[in-house]
Amino acid sequence: MIVDAHLHVWRSTPDHPNPGATIVSPTSDVPVELLRQYMDEHGVDRAVIVQPLYPGEDNSYVADCAARDPDRLAAVCYVDPRREGADRRLRYWVRERGCRGLRIRPSVPGEDATFGRPASYPVWEAAQDLGIAVNLLMTMEHVPALVELAERFPRVPVLIDHMAYPDVTAGTGDPAFRNLLELGRFPQVSVKVSGYYYHSRHGWPYPDCHPFFRAFLEVFGAERLIWGSDFPHVLLKCSYASALGLQERFYTELDSGEMDAVMGGNAAAAYWPDSGSE
């Protein structure tokens, strides 16, 4: 089974104030139907739709897309922990609209104001009660706060987006990266091996990122690494096929069971826990 555990779909925002905010512009329409075409073409069994930046807390589109095909699609919603009642809104999106994960974004300017602080605890408590994973859009500077959260909420699975944007020019010996690896002591923390082009100084297959993958593999093990394409942005950087095939082609140290776990089994367990990987 192949599960694409990190991707986005959205309706266009023609009046967005920053059309160049991301690789694929928010002014472009990226419908779920386009995602389905890529999934069908490349044999991807399931996908996790992560709420993009643009619509804020209006998770309606991703929630509705997943609700129409819950065996194949799962939605990760966003609520702003800085706003009062965030825990209540999270319960709504999960219980009433079927979302299966939460995204918190401390790397977005201003959104780290409550990250790791008591004001954010109600959202984490709600995630714990709901039994959902928290996806973190974070950087190395947020590691200390995450350590405190992981200690306080050991039953909340945490998925770190895009390897927390490592500085590949500093190498795997960089103290900030070594601090990130210390998160491996928390069994509930996993890393999404995705978005290589955000970090690399080269084109596909991003050879300067390979040592970072292997460092994560050594510390976290294959059972806590999760592949995601970062669709649709990947389409303008390498191709969906290239992102899908990178692991199998270049990380030959993974045996078949480990590869299956990274490419789908781990994500299936996180978002479809009752259906297994069949």
N, C-alpha and C positions, 0 to 999 in steps of 0.2 A: 504494500500500500504506500502511495505517495500522498503526503499532506503538505500543501503549501501553507505554512503557518504564519506568514506575514505578508499581507497585500492590502490594497485599497481599491475601492470603487467609490464613485461619487457622481452627483449631478453638477453640472457646470455652474459656476458663480460668475456670470458675465461682468458684474460690477465690482469684482474683487479689487481692493486697493493695490495689491502687489501681484500682478499676473505672473511674475517670475519667482514666486515664493518657493516653488519646488521644481524638480526636474520636469515633470509633466504639470503644466500650468493648471491652477484651479479654474481657469476660464474654459478649460477643455472638459467635455463630457466623457466620463469613463464609466459606462454602464456595466452592470453585472453580466449582461449578455456577452460583452466582449471578453470578460474573464472566462465565462463558460467556454467560449471558442478555444481559448488557449488551453484550458484544462482538458478539453476533449482531444485536442490535437496532440497534446504531450502526455496523455495518460495519467493525469493528476486526479486522484480519487476524491480528495476533499480539500477544502480551503478555509482559512480563517481570515475573515474580513475585519481589518482593524480600522476603527473610525479615523478618518484623516483629520488634518488640522482645520480645514476650512469651515465646516458647519458648526463648530463648537460643540455644545451639548445636545444638539439636535441629531440624535442617532437614528432617526426614523428610517433613512434609506438603508443603512447597513442592517438594521434590525429586520426590516421587511424582507430584504433579499434573503437573509438566512432563514426567516420563518417560513418562506415558501418552499425551502428545500433543506430541512434541518438535518437530514442524513448526510448531506454533502457539504453544507455551508454552516459555519458558525460565525457569530458576530461578537466583536470586542467593542464595548461602548466606552465613551469618555464622559466623565463628570469632573468638574473643577473643584478640588478639595478646598479651595480658598473661599468658596461661596457657602453660605449657611444652608444647611439641608442637603448637602452633597450625598450623605449616606442614604437619605430618603429617596433621592432621585436615582441612585444606583439600584436600590431595591426595586424601584419601578421598572427600570430598563431590563433588569434580570427576570423578575417575577412576572411582569405584565407583558413584556415585549420579547422575552426569550434570549437576551444576550447571555453569552457564556464566559465573558471575561471583561476586565476593566483595563483601560489605559490611563496611566498617570504620566505627566510629561514635564519633569523638573528641568529638562534642558531647554524648554521654551522660555524665552525671557519673561521673568516675573512669576512663572509658575512654580519656582522652587521656594516660594515664600513660606509655604507650610510643610514642605517635604521633610519628613522625619520629625516634625514637631507635633506636640499634643493636639493641636488644632486639626491635624489630618487623621488622628486615630479613629474617629467614628467611621470614616470611609474604609479603613483597613479592617475594622471590626465587622462592618457590613460584608465586606468581601469574604472574611473568614466564616461568617454565619451562612452566607450564600454558597460557599464551597467553590468559588471561582478563582481563576488565576489573575494576577496583576501583571500587566505588561508595562515595562518601564522604558520610556524614552529618556535616557540619562547619559551622562558623561562620567569620566573618572572622578570629577570633583564631588559627585554625589554618593560615592562609595561609603564614607563614614556614616551618613544618614541612613543608608540602606542597611548597614550592619546593625544599627539600633533597631530598625524596623524588623529585620529578620529575626533578631533575638526576641522581640516583643510579640511577633505574630508568626510563630514557627509553623502554623498549619496553613498559611497562605502561600500557595505556589507563586513564585516570582519568575518572570521571563524577561531577561534583559534584551532590549531591542538593539540590533546592529552591533553587537559586541561592545556596546558602550563607547563607540567611536574612538578606538585606540589611535595613538600617535605612532604610526608605523615608522616614522623617521627616527624615533627614539629607541626602537627595538623592543623586544620582549623583556629586556632587563630593566626597562624604565620603571622607577619606583612607583609611579602612579598605576602602571599596568600590574605590577606585582601586588599592589594593594587590592586591585580588582580581583586577582586570582585568589586572594584570601577568602573571597565569598564562597569559594568551593567547599568550605567547611560547613556551610548550611545546606542540608540535603534538599531543601525546597527551592533552591535557586538554580535556574537553568539559563543558558545563553543562546540567543538566536544567532546563528552563523549566517548572517545576511548583510546586504548593503556594502559589499566589499568596495565598490567604487566610491563610497564616501570617504574611505580611509586610504586607498591605494594611490601611489604615485605612478602607476602603470595601468595599461589597459588589461582587458581579460587575457589570461586567467588570474591577474592580480597576484603575481608571485611574492610580493612583499607582505601580503596578508597571510600566506600559508604558515609561517612560523607562529602566528597568533592563533590560528585554528589549532595547530598542534599543541600549543601551550594550554589552550582550553581543554583539549582532549585529554591531556595528561592529568590535569587537575580535576576536571568535572566528570570525565568519562563520557563515553558515547551516549549513555542513558540520560545525560542532561545537556545535550546539544540538540538544537532544533533548527531545521532548515526553513527558510522562507525566501521567496523570490523578490519581494519588494515591488511587485507589479503595481501600477503600470510603469513606474520609473525605470525599471530594468530594461524596458523595451528601447529606451533611448540611450542606454549605456553599453549593453552587450547583446542581449537577446534573451528571451525566456529559455530557449533550449540551452544556451551557454551556461546560464545560472543553474539550471536543473542538472546539467551533466558535469559541473565542475568537481563536485565531491567524488563521484565515482571514478573520474578520470585521473585526478591528482592526489587523492588521499587513499592510496592503495593499501596503507597500513590498516584500514578498517576492514574487518571481516564482514561477511554478508549480513550477519545478525546486527552488527553495529551500524552498518550502512542503513539497514532497514529502520533501525531506531531513529537515526538522525533525520532520515528523509521522510519519516511519516509516523512511526510507532510512538515516539514520544509525544508528538502533537496530538495524535489520536487519543492517547491516554489522558491528556490534559483537557481536551474539549469534548470528547465523546467517550467518557469513562465507562458508560454502561454497554457500549456496543463492541468493545474490543477493537482489534485491528483487522478483523475479517471483512 
